[in-house]
Amino acid sequence: MTSHRPSSAEPPETDDHLRIEAPQKKAAGLASVRSSFAHMRLHGHGLPSAIRILGQMNQVDGFDCPGCAWPDPDDRAAMTEFCENGAKAAAWETTRRRLDASFFERYSIDELANRSDYWLGLQGRLTEPLLLRPGSRFYEPISWDEAFKRVAEGLKALDSPDEAVFYTSGRTSNEAAFLYQLFVRAFGTNNLPDCSNMCHESSGVGLGETVGIGKGSVTLDDIHEADTIIVMGQNPGTNHPRMLTALQKAKKNGAQIIAINPLPEAGLMGFVNPKSPAQVLSGGTQVADLFLQVQINGDVALLKALMCLLLEEEAKRPGEVVDEDFIGLFTEGFAELRAHLEAQDVDALLESAGITRAQVEQAVDIILRSRKTIVCWAMGLTQHRNGVGNVREIVNFLLMRGSIGMPGAGTCPVRGHSNVQGDRTMGIHDRPSEALLDRIQEVFGFDPPRKPGFNTVEAIHAMLDGRAKLFFAMGGNFLQATPDTERTAHALQKCKMTVHVSTKLNRGHLIHGNWSIILPCLARSEVDEQAYGPQFVTVENSMGVVHSSHGHLSPADPKLYSESSIVAWLAEQVLGPETPVSWCWLIENYDRIRDLIEQTIRGFEDFNARVRKPGGFHLYNSARERRFDTKSGKAKFTINPAPDLALPDGCFRMMTVRTHDQYNTTVYGNDDRYRGVRGGRRVVFMNEADMQQAGIAAGSKVDITNDFGGARRIAPRFTVVPYPIPSRCVATYFPEANVLVPLNRFAEGSFTPASKDVTVRVAPST
């Protein structure tokens, strides 16, 4: 094991130029256009190059945005079907900068660890495999043959396949993900944690338990057709900007929007469509007709209060509020939920939520205008101890109104990374279904492991206690996507080997096992040339549409391997004659991979033909058809207690959020334009009355601490920013504040870290 532990598992303090401005009240506009092209220019692209690259993004024969999973409209705009943050992602991966051998001769991993995340990514694309030997402080280039050989030797030297952990990022294509899970299961383990574990796992569990499918039930057309759209725990202006165009179209068609969130985010308040001169001149569209500023984790209390008031309205006009016909035909458990709601104290619920009765009555008035209601949500609801309960309560609300399985209505968990949903569909799961395993056995002739594998939290524990000794990451930045940064770092450092498939350098490469190997790969925007010519890959968006993605740019280096090729060559070396398929034959032509997907994964019949149609195809969604694949065949109402939100004296409830110059763990810059933060990231947003009571001045430095489980966690020297946030709630950026998120505090039933509800203390820095 390595005896040297770098001190910078967490990002360094780089806020010397921090300045605070007034928060913005509208998203996008001309500022987003300027920002998009400024980022392209920063990475070496002049105007013609920038237009060529961005003009290919999200087009039928172009490449899928490497950012979010928002679906493409059928009437997509030629050349301009991208958003500001998509442009940042494209600039980041198509940068003209390269990391060569001289860079790694110059910088030790200790020097790199003391650089900011932004600086690390800014250095350019990785172009050749890198090896960090035991005791060395410098990565060195090695050949692909040596890289595959060393990884294979590390895997084969394990006492059990279950001593390996195979992590997956949502960037991975369907083809690569399918090969990856097949290789891992042929190797002999289900240790397949993925980024879903840390974001929408609570959605999958909650939806699976109640409506029988762990995906949302709506399409993009449903968004356009809805009469009421409720956006909960989500910041679309930064995390899914193209969603704002869909909301704008819905409003034009007559929809009303209710936004529920602890922060009044710019993208919830207003949207100026930069593609419309009329919008730019007029000042844009008001997004939210009603904003309910719920306190952190007050969502269940609010939803219960809403349903209580709906039942009161039902008593006044029977049959007009509650859809008794739908409930009788398609659901079970409503009598129990009704009794539970009738026993609630509405005023106590509203006090817990932080919402007035007048506000919730406004929401009821909007909701009662139609049953065509959609609820959209993201990690503001899933990353809580009661994250699964939050999702189940949304389902209760929709089922009561009969608003699932009809046009313009249903569930809409808005996924993050662009193929995170597709990876799960392809079998990236630590607890795969028996049906999938049976199908793998039938198609490939080997009995895959049946024992559940490690999810993300379990994998960290397994590395800490020595049950897992090799960590392999297919993309992503595991170190900074996960909670409890110091414990996660220690877990990785206890491994015999850590391996990362990556396009760019990140902090996860610097916190390593005894041996560390980086395998650079093609980006989605680049031509993937194989024996049968250029190949395309497929992805699944947030609404279950599977479509193609075609790279058009020359690779950052001609020797780069695709993710699928990396899996195939590694599988050949590790499995040898025991291999279930001819891996290298498969990657000659990705149609062959898709043929195997068709044979193995339900819903992919005639895959190669259907995915070549413009826009791809929708996967079957049982909830959309009012077919509920639960044991009883009916959708389930559930009882979900509102969480106790009492806080110890002097404590605050903290949530972590992204900046507008960030996507997941990738930091594109040090600004957060919408919230008025420039030149820094170590900030804590606080309620002004709380600041006065605590004697904390704006701009002062504070230490934020968490003592969960008797362990002191500290995030030092954060700058205090006054902000319109509910009392006794604070917000910080991740990954800087991940050090405060306890590893053992996660959503019941899904193991999703509770990053949106952390009890902390805030005190002047010492």
MORA-V257718 format. One record per backbone hydrogen bond with DSSP energy under -0.5 kcal/mol. CO is the residue of the C=O (numbers start at 1). NH is the residue of the N-H. Records with the same first field share a line. If there is no record, write none. Layout:
BEGIN
CO->NH + NH
END
This chain:
BEGIN
4->6
7->9
12->14
15->18
19->678
27->272
29->32 + 33
30->34
31->35
32->36
33->37
34->38
35->39
36->40
37->41
38->42
39->43
40->45
41->44
43->96
44->46
46->50
47->51
48->52
49->53
50->54
51->55
53->56 + 57
54->57
55->79
56->59 + 63
59->62
62->550
63->58
67->418
69->542
73->76
77->80
80->82
83->87
84->88
85->89
86->90
87->91
88->92
89->93
90->94
97->125
98->100
99->127
100->103 + 104
101->105
102->106
103->107
106->108
108->112
109->113
110->114
111->114
112->115
116->120
117->121
118->122
119->123
120->123
121->124
124->505
125->99
129->142
130->518
131->133 + 140
132->516
133->136
137->109
140->131
143->147
144->148
145->149
146->150
147->151
148->152
149->153
150->154
151->155
152->156
153->157
155->158
160->163
161->164
163->469 + 470
165->167 + 472
167->474
168->195
169->172
170->419
173->177
174->178
175->179
176->180
177->181
178->182
179->183
180->184
181->185
182->186
183->187
184->188 + 189
190->192
191->166
193->168
194->197
195->198
196->199 + 201
200->204
201->205
202->206
203->207
204->208
205->209
206->210
207->211 + 212 + 213
208->212
210->636
211->629
219->223
220->224
221->225
222->226
227->256
228->374
229->231 + 258
230->232 + 376
231->260
232->378
233->380
235->238 + 239
236->240
240->243
241->244
242->245 + 246
243->247
244->248
245->249
246->250
247->251
248->252
249->253
250->255
251->254
256->229
257->259 + 289 + 290
258->231
259->292
260->233
262->726
263->265
265->268 + 269
266->27 + 269 + 270
268->288
269->287
270->27
271->273 + 285
272->29 + 274
273->276
275->277
276->280
277->281
278->282
279->283 + 284
285->271
290->259 + 292
291->293
292->261 + 294
295->298
298->302
299->303
300->304
301->305
302->306
303->307
304->308
305->309
306->310
307->311
308->312
309->313
310->314
311->315
312->316
313->317
317->320
322->324
323->327
324->328
325->329
326->330
327->331
330->635
332->637
333->337
334->338
335->339
336->340
337->341
338->342
339->343
340->343
341->344
344->346
345->349
346->350
347->351
348->352
349->353
350->354 + 355
353->295
356->360
357->361
358->362
359->363
360->364
361->365
362->366
363->367
364->368
366->369
367->370
371->373
372->227 + 228
373->410
374->230 + 376
375->412
376->232
377->414
378->381 + 382
379->383
382->384
383->756
384->387
385->748
386->390
387->391
388->392
389->393
390->394
391->395
392->396
393->397
394->398
395->399
396->400
397->401
398->403
399->402
400->323
406->409
410->375
411->217 + 218
412->377 + 414
413->415
415->69
416->69
417->420
419->423
420->424
421->425
422->426
423->428
424->427
427->429
429->432
430->453
433->437
434->438
435->439
436->440
437->441
438->442
439->443
440->444
441->445
446->448
455->459
456->460
457->461
458->462
459->463
460->464
461->465
462->467 + 468
463->466
469->496 + 497
470->165
471->499
472->167 + 474
473->475 + 501
474->169
477->480 + 481
478->482
484->487 + 488
485->489
486->490
487->491
488->492
489->493
490->494
491->494
492->495
493->2
495->514
496->515
497->471
498->517
499->473
500->502 + 519
501->475
502->521
503->126
506->509
507->510 + 511
510->512
515->498
516->132
517->500
518->130 + 520
519->502
520->561
523->526
525->552 + 553
527->529
528->530 + 535
530->533
533->530
535->528
537->549
538->174
539->547
540->422
541->544
544->546 + 619
545->541 + 547
546->617
547->539
549->537 + 551
553->527
557->560
561->522
562->566
563->567
564->568
565->569
566->570
567->571
568->572
569->573
570->574
571->575 + 576
572->576
575->578
576->579
581->583
582->586
583->587
584->588
585->588 + 589
586->589
588->532
589->592 + 593
590->594
591->595
592->596
593->597
594->598
595->599
596->600
597->600 + 601
601->604
604->607
606->610
607->611
609->612
610->613
613->616
617->546
621->625
622->625 + 627
623->626
626->628
627->629
628->630
633->628
635->332 + 637
638->640
639->641
643->645
648->651
650->762
652->654 + 760
653->730
654->758
655->732
657->734
659->662
661->668 + 669
663->666
665->667
666->663 + 668
670->680
671->661
672->675 + 676 + 677
673->676
674->24
676->21 + 678
677->672
678->19
679->17
681->683
682->719
683->733
684->721
685->731
686->723
687->691
688->692
689->693
690->694
691->695 + 696
692->695
695->697
697->700
700->720
701->765
702->718
703->763
704->715
705->761
706->713
707->710
708->711
711->713
713->706
714->716
715->704
718->702
719->684
720->699
721->686
723->725
724->264
726->729
728->653
729->687
730->655
731->685
732->657
733->737
735->738
737->740
738->484 + 741
740->742
741->484
742->745
744->746
745->754
747->750 + 751
752->747
753->755
754->757
755->656
758->654 + 760
760->652
761->705
763->703
END
